[in-house]
Amino acid sequence: MSSDHWRMRLNNYLQERGERSTLSWDVWTTGPAHRLTWHAILYVRGCQMGTARGQHRGAVKEEAARQAYLALHNTYSS
């Protein structure tokens, strides 16, 4: 699996543990319509696990998911 599929990895990781429903997002934009900045905060079990901002919604969500996946994976694989 390519490293650019962090949302899928995170979803699979949580689903394997019966925790898929604990994932939630806050996603919003700032700035003028012709130059939006996307913001995303990813929560697992109500705890903030990833944040990102950038020009593309999908890339922002991927980065937040990457942060969350790595944090969770490192926590539970140690």
Buried (B, 14 or more C-beta within 10 A) or exposed (E): EEEEBBBBBBBBBBEEEEEEEEBEBEBEEEEEEEEBEBBBBBBBEEEEBBBBBBEEBEBBBBBBBBBBBBBBEEEEEE
